[in-house]
Amino acid sequence: MVVTGLENNNNSNANPSAVNSNNKGRTSWNIKTPTLAKNTINRIRIIVESLKISPNPAKPMIPLTIGDPTTFGNLKAADETMKAVLHAIESGKFNGYAHTQGHESARKAVAKYCAHQSSEEIKPENICLTSGCSSALEYSILALAEKGQNILIPRPGFCLYQTLTEGMGIEVRYYDLLPEKQWEADLKQMESLIDENTAALIINNPSNPCGSVFSREHLEDILAICEKYYVPIIADEVYEHFVFPGAKHYAVSALSKNVPVFSCGGLTKRFLVPGWRTGWVIIHDRENRLAEATRGLKNMCGRILGSNTLVQGALPAILENTPQSFFDSVIDILSENANLAWSMLKKIRGLNPVMPTGAMYMMVGINIEQFPEFADDTQFVQELVNQQSVFCLPGSCFELPNFVRLVLTIPKAMIEEACSRIAEFCEAHYKVDNSIIETNLLDEISY
Ligand SMILES: *Cc1c(COP(=O)(O)O)cnc(C)c1O
């Protein structure tokens, strides 16, 4: 046995491994984190933290980054929604655990609320209540895909899909959404990405960050691809009711004849209660094609012994009593804000806002070559904060450079102020492209 100075010291903090030869080879605190934890990365956080930001002290900060509609206090949950939780507390009945898929009464209420998603009756046993739509997505993905397989996700798209999968060793393959086609998917490319290891296709409709809503025809085209290659769909429909006047949302499960769908939704956005962490997966699988994956999904619910039961207790009343007028007023505010932002941004040289038809965001294209001081969208965003104290998320957060995303949930006056500051910023940095002038001159000469 090797005797070290430390042991001679008889120090109780000394490394005991050397004293005890029976340490099974554990000779130090050599603790590592596994691949999953190491590679679970939220891109938005990484990009935002890498920005060198010091807002202009002369102008109050306007954060157009925050995807939480409750932040500014202009949008509040309905009284009926909150009272339902009060009653659930007062009843004293919802302090215990529920079935890991959730209380039967709550699942029945969700089945009724989501009846439009299926031509058949939705059974409570085909519903899993989850901790927000995020865990609905997590369970759905992990019930279908494992290391070595791939899933298809939209680009630009919500970064959580990547966060949930990459650490697991599941490959993500991006299908492009095309701004010039109201953000429809590039179907040819989508099809080309599918191979024998494709476990699922994720669609997000209406879309974060695009604010787009797929047409019925487009969804049917996507379904045809999935049917041809036997690919199940995970539908992130957390914004399914966030649709502006004139647009219509179709649940993909309602249109599907043969493709099984895990549909993920929740209270978060529509009821303006993201902190309540209440979501669900609805299993649409008439032909029992996902029988094994459905068992897997239900197993996943057991990992955290089910979701918050207090809100489950309130769910029937929340879904029944929250009035249509409340939902309508939220949509009115969002679509008014979208119109306002779009009409102001449209006039700015170098910017191309894409008018949304749903959700609560707008994507704005930047002709980055006309802002030669900035190398890319992240630098554009950084300088916009530093000079004008207006903070948007760079498109890179959603895998689409040379765009920025703004949220439409902030008060109207702040949107107006933000857009005027963006105009001032762009005017200050816009450079007329000399080659364009020259060709224009040449054109004139030739006339
Ligand atoms: C907000 C959001 C979610 C997550 O919702 P939670 O219920 O808060 O977990 C999922 N998908 C998209 C596209 C979102 O924007």
The ligand as an ORCA input file, in Angstrom:
! r2SCAN-3c Opt
* xyz 0 1
  C     -45.158     27.638    -26.503
  C     -45.004     26.485    -27.391
  C     -44.990     25.159    -26.900
  C     -44.864     24.841    -25.438
  O     -45.966     25.012    -24.714
  P     -45.995     24.684    -23.146
  O     -47.395     24.275    -22.932
  O     -45.637     25.965    -22.445
  O     -45.028     23.611    -22.833
  C     -44.953     24.125    -27.813
  N     -44.885     24.349    -29.127
  C     -44.851     25.595    -29.635
  C     -44.764     25.769    -31.118
  C     -44.887     26.706    -28.794
  O     -44.798     27.933    -29.303
*
